[in-house]
Amino acid sequence: MAIEETADAVATTDATDTVADTVGTTAGAITYPVAPGYQLNVRSGPGTNHRLVKVLPYNSRVPIRCQRHGQKVSGPYGTSDIWDNIAPGQYVSDAYVKTGSDGFVTVPCG
């Protein structure tokens, strides 16, 4: 599936290939799967207008350090203005992360 510049996307089913390992999260941290069939754009802030930091590979899982409201994005898990902070200066749209909730699942970013 192609990556669209205006929407963030990613995939995940393989627990061995985690973003948590890549971003230095401590062992045992909760990670969430990204929608299957997508590579996910990681942005420097909560919107597609922010700089592209990197693209997560298929089968990624992400830790969510905190969440904030930002640009509204539509994805496989609905339309949401929630953005997940996965590492310092790194955000992904919650519309592509399977958290099991339409709201915040952790603390708001300060």
GUDOTI-905967 format. One record per residue: residue in one letter; chain; x, y negated, z of N, C-alpha, C in turn. Coordinates in Angstrom, 2 decimals. Layout:
BEGIN
+-----+-------+---------+---------+---------+---------+---------+---------+---------+---------+---------+
| res | chain |     n.x |     n.y |     n.z |    ca.x |    ca.y |    ca.z |     c.x |     c.y |     c.z |
+-----+-------+---------+---------+---------+---------+---------+---------+---------+---------+---------+
|   A |     A |       X |       Y |       Z |       X |       Y |       Z |       X |       Y |       Z |
...
+-----+-------+---------+---------+---------+---------+---------+---------+---------+---------+---------+
***
This chain:
BEGIN
+-----+-------+---------+---------+---------+---------+---------+---------+---------+---------+---------+
| res | chain |     n.x |     n.y |     n.z |    ca.x |    ca.y |    ca.z |     c.x |     c.y |     c.z |
+-----+-------+---------+---------+---------+---------+---------+---------+---------+---------+---------+
|   M |     A |    0.84 |    1.17 |    0.00 |    0.00 |    0.00 |    0.00 |    0.89 |   -1.23 |    0.00 |
|   A |     A |    0.56 |   -2.22 |   -0.77 |    1.37 |   -3.43 |   -0.89 |    1.18 |   -4.33 |    0.32 |
|   I |     A |    2.22 |   -5.08 |    0.62 |    2.16 |   -6.07 |    1.70 |    1.64 |   -7.36 |    1.11 |
|   E |     A |    0.62 |   -7.91 |    1.72 |    0.11 |   -9.20 |    1.29 |    0.71 |  -10.27 |    2.16 |
|   E |     A |    1.17 |  -11.35 |    1.57 |    1.83 |  -12.41 |    2.31 |    0.87 |  -13.11 |    3.28 |
|   T |     A |   -0.43 |  -13.10 |    2.98 |   -1.37 |  -13.81 |    3.84 |   -1.96 |  -12.94 |    4.93 |
|   A |     A |   -1.67 |  -11.65 |    4.91 |   -2.19 |  -10.76 |    5.95 |   -1.07 |   -9.89 |    6.46 |
|   D |     A |   -1.05 |   -9.68 |    7.77 |   -0.04 |   -8.82 |    8.36 |   -0.55 |   -7.40 |    8.38 |
|   A |     A |    0.35 |   -6.44 |    8.13 |   -0.07 |   -5.05 |    8.06 |    1.02 |   -4.12 |    8.52 |
|   V |     A |    0.67 |   -2.88 |    8.93 |    1.66 |   -1.85 |    9.26 |    1.02 |   -0.49 |    9.49 |
|   A |     A |    1.84 |    0.53 |    9.63 |    1.33 |    1.87 |    9.86 |    2.04 |    2.53 |   11.02 |
|   T |     A |    1.36 |    3.52 |   11.65 |    2.05 |    4.26 |   12.69 |    1.34 |    5.54 |   13.07 |
|   T |     A |    2.09 |    6.59 |   13.14 |    1.60 |    7.85 |   13.68 |    2.75 |    8.61 |   14.30 |
|   D |     A |    3.96 |    8.26 |   13.97 |    5.13 |    8.99 |   14.43 |    5.70 |    8.32 |   15.69 |
|   A |     A |    5.55 |    8.95 |   16.82 |    5.99 |    8.37 |   18.09 |    7.50 |    8.26 |   18.18 |
|   T |     A |    8.23 |    8.93 |   17.32 |    9.69 |    8.86 |   17.40 |   10.25 |    7.61 |   16.75 |
|   D |     A |    9.49 |    6.96 |   15.87 |    9.96 |    5.75 |   15.18 |    9.22 |    4.56 |   15.74 |
|   T |     A |    9.72 |    4.00 |   16.83 |    8.98 |    2.94 |   17.50 |    9.71 |    1.62 |   17.44 |
|   V |     A |    8.92 |    0.58 |   17.36 |    9.48 |   -0.76 |   17.41 |   10.03 |   -1.00 |   18.80 |
|   A |     A |    9.45 |   -0.38 |   19.81 |    9.93 |   -0.55 |   21.17 |   11.42 |   -0.21 |   21.24 |
|   D |     A |   11.83 |    0.83 |   20.53 |   13.25 |    1.18 |   20.51 |   14.06 |    0.08 |   19.84 |
|   T |     A |   13.51 |   -0.50 |   18.80 |   14.21 |   -1.52 |   18.02 |   14.33 |   -2.84 |   18.77 |
|   V |     A |   13.30 |   -3.21 |   19.52 |   13.31 |   -4.52 |   20.17 |   13.81 |   -4.47 |   21.60 |
|   G |     A |   14.25 |   -3.32 |   22.06 |   14.89 |   -3.24 |   23.36 |   13.92 |   -3.20 |   24.54 |
|   T |     A |   12.75 |   -2.66 |   24.36 |   11.80 |   -2.55 |   25.45 |   12.25 |   -1.43 |   26.37 |
|   T |     A |   11.93 |   -1.56 |   27.64 |   12.35 |   -0.54 |   28.58 |   11.59 |    0.76 |   28.36 |
|   A |     A |   12.22 |    1.86 |   28.72 |   11.59 |    3.17 |   28.58 |   10.31 |    3.21 |   29.38 |
|   G |     A |    9.30 |    3.86 |   28.84 |    8.03 |    3.99 |   29.53 |    7.07 |    2.84 |   29.26 |
|   A |     A |    7.49 |    1.83 |   28.50 |    6.60 |    0.72 |   28.16 |    5.49 |    1.22 |   27.25 |
|   I |     A |    4.30 |    0.67 |   27.42 |    3.17 |    1.06 |   26.57 |    3.39 |    0.49 |   25.17 |
|   T |     A |    3.20 |    1.35 |   24.18 |    3.26 |    0.89 |   22.79 |    1.95 |    1.24 |   22.12 |
|   Y |     A |    1.61 |    0.47 |   21.10 |    0.36 |    0.64 |   20.37 |    0.65 |    0.92 |   18.90 |
|   P |     A |   -0.12 |    1.82 |   18.30 |    0.10 |    2.14 |   16.88 |   -0.43 |    1.05 |   15.97 |
|   V |     A |    0.25 |    0.87 |   14.87 |   -0.19 |   -0.05 |   13.83 |   -1.01 |    0.76 |   12.83 |
|   A |     A |   -1.94 |    0.12 |   12.15 |   -2.86 |    0.80 |   11.24 |   -2.10 |    1.66 |   10.23 |
|   P |     A |   -2.54 |    2.92 |   10.07 |   -1.90 |    3.81 |    9.10 |   -1.97 |    3.25 |    7.68 |
|   G |     A |   -0.87 |    3.41 |    6.94 |   -0.84 |    2.99 |    5.54 |   -0.37 |    1.57 |    5.32 |
|   Y |     A |    0.14 |    0.93 |    6.36 |    0.59 |   -0.46 |    6.23 |    2.00 |   -0.64 |    6.75 |
|   Q |     A |    2.70 |   -1.58 |    6.14 |    3.93 |   -2.12 |    6.70 |    3.51 |   -3.47 |    7.26 |
|   L |     A |    3.99 |   -3.85 |    8.43 |    3.48 |   -5.04 |    9.11 |    4.49 |   -6.18 |    9.11 |
|   N |     A |    4.03 |   -7.35 |    8.66 |    4.86 |   -8.55 |    8.71 |    4.95 |   -9.05 |   10.15 |
|   V |     A |    6.16 |   -9.33 |   10.59 |    6.39 |   -9.91 |   11.91 |    6.73 |  -11.38 |   11.69 |
|   R |     A |    6.01 |  -12.25 |   12.35 |    6.15 |  -13.70 |   12.17 |    6.79 |  -14.35 |   13.40 |
|   S |     A |    7.34 |  -15.53 |   13.21 |    7.96 |  -16.27 |   14.31 |    6.93 |  -16.94 |   15.21 |
|   G |     A |    5.68 |  -16.99 |   14.79 |    4.61 |  -17.58 |   15.58 |    3.28 |  -16.95 |   15.20 |
|   P |     A |    2.18 |  -17.37 |   15.84 |    0.88 |  -16.73 |   15.66 |    0.10 |  -17.18 |   14.43 |
|   G |     A |    0.66 |  -16.95 |   13.25 |   -0.02 |  -17.27 |   12.00 |    0.84 |  -16.93 |   10.80 |
|   T |     A |    0.19 |  -16.75 |    9.65 |    0.93 |  -16.38 |    8.44 |    1.74 |  -17.55 |    7.88 |
|   N |     A |    1.49 |  -18.75 |    8.40 |    2.27 |  -19.91 |    8.00 |    3.63 |  -19.96 |    8.70 |
|   H |     A |    3.82 |  -19.12 |    9.70 |    5.10 |  -19.07 |   10.42 |    6.09 |  -18.21 |    9.63 |
|   R |     A |    7.37 |  -18.45 |    9.87 |    8.46 |  -17.76 |    9.17 |    8.36 |  -16.24 |    9.34 |
|   L |     A |    8.57 |  -15.52 |    8.23 |    8.63 |  -14.06 |    8.27 |    9.96 |  -13.66 |    8.91 |
|   V |     A |    9.89 |  -12.93 |   10.02 |   11.08 |  -12.50 |   10.74 |   11.59 |  -11.17 |   10.19 |
|   K |     A |   10.66 |  -10.24 |   10.00 |   11.01 |   -8.92 |    9.46 |    9.73 |   -8.20 |    9.10 |
|   V |     A |    9.87 |   -7.04 |    8.48 |    8.73 |   -6.20 |    8.14 |    8.93 |   -4.87 |    8.85 |
|   L |     A |    7.92 |   -4.47 |    9.62 |    8.01 |   -3.19 |   10.32 |    7.72 |   -2.06 |    9.35 |
|   P |     A |    8.42 |   -0.95 |    9.49 |    8.20 |    0.18 |    8.58 |    6.91 |    0.92 |    8.89 |
|   Y |     A |    6.50 |    1.78 |    7.95 |    5.38 |    2.67 |    8.19 |    5.66 |    3.47 |    9.46 |
|   N |     A |    4.60 |    3.91 |   10.12 |    4.70 |    4.75 |   11.32 |    5.34 |    4.04 |   12.50 |
|   S |     A |    5.11 |    2.73 |   12.60 |    5.64 |    1.97 |   13.74 |    4.65 |    1.93 |   14.88 |
|   R |     A |    5.19 |    1.72 |   16.06 |    4.41 |    1.43 |   17.26 |    5.00 |    0.15 |   17.83 |
|   V |     A |    4.15 |   -0.66 |   18.45 |    4.64 |   -1.93 |   18.98 |    4.31 |   -2.09 |   20.46 |
|   P |     A |    5.24 |   -2.64 |   21.23 |    4.93 |   -3.02 |   22.61 |    4.25 |   -4.39 |   22.54 |
|   I |     A |    3.34 |   -4.66 |   23.42 |    2.72 |   -5.99 |   23.46 |    3.12 |   -6.65 |   24.77 |
|   R |     A |    3.99 |   -7.65 |   24.68 |    4.51 |   -8.36 |   25.86 |    3.49 |   -9.34 |   26.40 |
|   C |     A |    2.79 |  -10.03 |   25.48 |    1.75 |  -10.98 |   25.82 |    0.97 |  -11.26 |   24.54 |
|   Q |     A |   -0.15 |  -11.97 |   24.67 |   -0.98 |  -12.26 |   23.49 |   -1.40 |  -13.71 |   23.51 |
|   R |     A |   -1.68 |  -14.26 |   22.31 |   -2.15 |  -15.64 |   22.20 |   -3.08 |  -15.78 |   21.02 |
|   H |     A |   -3.90 |  -16.83 |   21.05 |   -4.77 |  -17.12 |   19.92 |   -3.98 |  -17.86 |   18.85 |
|   G |     A |   -4.34 |  -17.62 |   17.61 |   -3.67 |  -18.27 |   16.48 |   -4.56 |  -18.19 |   15.26 |
|   Q |     A |   -3.95 |  -18.05 |   14.10 |   -4.69 |  -17.97 |   12.84 |   -5.56 |  -16.73 |   12.81 |
|   K |     A |   -6.76 |  -16.85 |   12.29 |   -7.67 |  -15.72 |   12.15 |   -7.24 |  -14.88 |   10.94 |
|   V |     A |   -7.13 |  -13.57 |   11.15 |   -6.69 |  -12.64 |   10.12 |   -7.66 |  -11.45 |   10.09 |
|   S |     A |   -7.97 |  -10.97 |    8.89 |   -8.80 |   -9.77 |    8.74 |   -7.90 |   -8.60 |    8.40 |
|   G |     A |   -8.14 |   -7.48 |    9.06 |   -7.35 |   -6.27 |    8.83 |   -8.19 |   -5.04 |    9.08 |
|   P |     A |   -7.56 |   -3.89 |    9.14 |   -8.28 |   -2.63 |    9.29 |   -9.05 |   -2.52 |   10.62 |
|   Y |     A |   -8.66 |   -3.29 |   11.62 |   -9.34 |   -3.25 |   12.91 |  -10.21 |   -4.48 |   13.14 |
|   G |     A |  -10.67 |   -5.10 |   12.04 |  -11.58 |   -6.23 |   12.14 |  -10.90 |   -7.56 |   11.87 |
|   T |     A |  -11.60 |   -8.62 |   12.18 |  -11.08 |   -9.98 |   12.04 |  -10.79 |  -10.52 |   13.43 |
|   S |     A |   -9.59 |  -11.04 |   13.61 |   -9.17 |  -11.49 |   14.94 |   -8.25 |  -12.69 |   14.84 |
|   D |     A |   -8.32 |  -13.55 |   15.86 |   -7.37 |  -14.65 |   15.96 |   -6.33 |  -14.35 |   17.04 |
|   I |     A |   -6.31 |  -13.11 |   17.52 |   -5.34 |  -12.71 |   18.54 |   -4.05 |  -12.25 |   17.87 |
|   W |     A |   -2.94 |  -12.75 |   18.38 |   -1.61 |  -12.36 |   17.90 |   -0.84 |  -11.75 |   19.07 |
|   D |     A |   -0.17 |  -10.64 |   18.79 |    0.58 |   -9.89 |   19.79 |    2.06 |  -10.26 |   19.73 |
|   N |     A |    2.60 |  -10.65 |   20.87 |    4.03 |  -10.94 |   20.96 |    4.73 |   -9.63 |   21.26 |
|   I |     A |    5.57 |   -9.17 |   20.32 |    6.22 |   -7.86 |   20.47 |    7.67 |   -7.98 |   20.93 |
|   A |     A |    8.22 |   -9.18 |   20.87 |    9.59 |   -9.47 |   21.30 |    9.71 |  -11.00 |   21.28 |
|   P |     A |   10.74 |  -11.55 |   21.90 |   10.88 |  -13.01 |   21.86 |   10.87 |  -13.55 |   20.42 |
|   G |     A |    9.93 |  -14.46 |   20.14 |    9.84 |  -15.07 |   18.81 |    9.31 |  -14.15 |   17.73 |
|   Q |     A |    8.60 |  -13.07 |   18.11 |    8.09 |  -12.11 |   17.14 |    6.62 |  -11.80 |   17.41 |
|   Y |     A |    5.76 |  -12.13 |   16.42 |    4.31 |  -11.94 |   16.56 |    3.75 |  -11.13 |   15.41 |
|   V |     A |    2.74 |  -10.29 |   15.72 |    2.00 |   -9.56 |   14.71 |    0.52 |   -9.78 |   14.96 |
|   S |     A |   -0.27 |   -9.74 |   13.89 |   -1.71 |   -9.90 |   14.03 |   -2.32 |   -8.68 |   14.70 |
|   D |     A |   -3.17 |   -8.93 |   15.70 |   -3.83 |   -7.85 |   16.43 |   -4.82 |   -7.10 |   15.55 |
|   A |     A |   -5.21 |   -7.68 |   14.41 |   -6.13 |   -7.02 |   13.48 |   -5.52 |   -5.78 |   12.85 |
|   Y |     A |   -4.21 |   -5.62 |   13.00 |   -3.50 |   -4.46 |   12.45 |   -2.93 |   -3.53 |   13.53 |
|   V |     A |   -3.25 |   -3.81 |   14.79 |   -2.73 |   -3.01 |   15.90 |   -3.91 |   -2.35 |   16.62 |
|   K |     A |   -3.84 |   -1.04 |   16.80 |   -4.93 |   -0.30 |   17.45 |   -4.77 |   -0.36 |   18.97 |
|   T |     A |   -5.44 |   -1.36 |   19.57 |   -5.38 |   -1.52 |   21.02 |   -6.60 |   -0.92 |   21.72 |
|   G |     A |   -7.68 |   -0.65 |   20.95 |   -8.90 |   -0.15 |   21.54 |   -9.76 |   -1.23 |   22.13 |
|   S |     A |   -9.44 |   -2.50 |   21.83 |  -10.19 |   -3.63 |   22.37 |  -10.26 |   -4.76 |   21.36 |
|   D |     A |  -11.35 |   -5.53 |   21.41 |  -11.46 |   -6.72 |   20.58 |  -10.91 |   -7.95 |   21.29 |
|   G |     A |  -10.50 |   -7.78 |   22.54 |   -9.97 |   -8.90 |   23.33 |   -8.53 |   -8.64 |   23.72 |
|   F |     A |   -8.05 |   -9.45 |   24.66 |   -6.69 |   -9.28 |   25.16 |   -6.56 |   -7.97 |   25.92 |
|   V |     A |   -5.41 |   -7.31 |   25.78 |   -5.13 |   -6.10 |   26.53 |   -3.98 |   -6.32 |   27.51 |
|   T |     A |   -3.45 |   -7.53 |   27.53 |   -2.38 |   -7.90 |   28.45 |   -2.47 |   -9.40 |   28.73 |
|   V |     A |   -1.48 |   -9.94 |   29.38 |   -1.51 |  -11.34 |   29.79 |   -1.36 |  -12.30 |   28.62 |
|   P |     A |   -1.93 |  -13.50 |   28.73 |   -1.73 |  -14.52 |   27.70 |   -0.27 |  -14.99 |   27.71 |
|   C |     A |    0.25 |  -15.33 |   26.55 |    1.61 |  -15.88 |   26.46 |    1.61 |  -17.27 |   27.11 |
|   G |     A |    2.68 |  -17.58 |   27.83 |    2.77 |  -18.86 |   28.52 |    3.18 |  -20.01 |   27.68 |
+-----+-------+---------+---------+---------+---------+---------+---------+---------+---------+---------+
***
